[in-house]
């Protein structure tokens, strides 16, 4: 299991952004020639403005067989470029990559499908591209079709597929054709929740049961946390962290100007809200008021949201939080109670998480504001992945554990009292 | 040339038209092949050269279909082709290589300079006049033969005609044929080299 299947050494990718102000969207030979001629005539005149852009800079890591690696980072961090290089679609400008085995990649929607061919033909086309024989593909065919759930449209050209069908088929093909390395970009966002779950399950099978390697890009931290044992954090083309998924995810949250456990939008260009309410800040802190992101399981802690009511209306504008676990499953949703119609101004809402409440592990907070009118309600805004915190369990000196130090399953860990009495 | 030959004029012309049509077809298809498959190129890896090669193979199939028409002409005129017709496969390969070289170069250029495709119909049309399709290459003065043969299709078409027309001269006995062959091989080498150099960036450029 220790065999290295993917080795990336000092990889960099440079793009040249030109700021020529010609109207065409592509390079035309005509323009190239006329520009050359112009520059000969006006020798010594200024060069056309061109700018180098390093989408990736000095990226190095190693991935072992059977690993599931999540690649996370903000938009523009270079995730997709890295995947494109790993699946050999483009070459890196610098550095080298060693790959042991076949790579099946699922980049963006519509991966490697020929729009004019039918679903059936595309399955064979994709298999052939992966270097499988017809016989091998035929053996896997039924499984692929069943997984994708498009059997009815198998003989329809894929150009008529909906984007969901497209992705379902593409994922099914890539996951079932037994590549040594499966590369999945954030395409799964297109599918519905049920299919996403199915895909995550399949990727887990691929990495854990079949011992193959999965590389997975996603903005869904829950999915990354549940599927991947390792993660790579990219920031502006550079590797900012490589290690166990949960710690990398935490540093992802704190890599922005704000930390995972507190954020302040007062002076930020990013605004969350509408014309009624706007979120100003959010903070997780202990009862003494110290902001932090890690709490012991028997520690009480608080979540304080500050917000501004911009327009007083005769309805309750209610703060609402949702707590997700590391697998992205919702543990509970909670509305602020007793919120009346408020006059304009800034408010703080504080809620307390009791001790011995959540199980240990990473948790995410979703913040929403909902306006409840007399008969209906309306979401003012929803801020996903707003905050993250970790609950840690005391392995020792925990009277509930006795001498057991293994993981305790479950979503919550209440401290129920057992009254033991002799009968 | 119809006066000099006992063979029906239409057969002589068709013998030249056949490889020429294949060439123009293959060149057009091949040069557009890469941009036509953008979504494959930007999403999956495979040796890029498969795309232009396969586009030439499809033109080859068209070519075999027009070959049936030639057989029909044979029947209509009651014409028996010479034994040289068995040498035909050699010229099929020659025709394939002669169109593959420029086609490969053009398709790679087309990725980078999208306006290049407007040049291709012009090349094809102009090429018709500098290739011995409607006339025989023997009509070109001896001292200009070397220049004329720089067009690789001259060798191909002369070869086809030799295979089909009884009294056509054997082009392989004269040096201009080897100029055509040499140009073909040079183009092939040049375009494969150029293609390999450019294919790294196809996904970024396309």
Interface residues (C-beta under 8 A of the other chain):
Chain A: X15 X26 X27 X28 X29 X30 X32 X84 X87 X88 X89 X90 X91 X103 X105 X107 X108 X110 X111 X112 X113 X114 X115 X126 X129
Chain B: X37 X39 X40 X41 X42 X43 X44 X45 X46 X109 X112 X113 X114 X115 X116 X200 X201 X203 X204
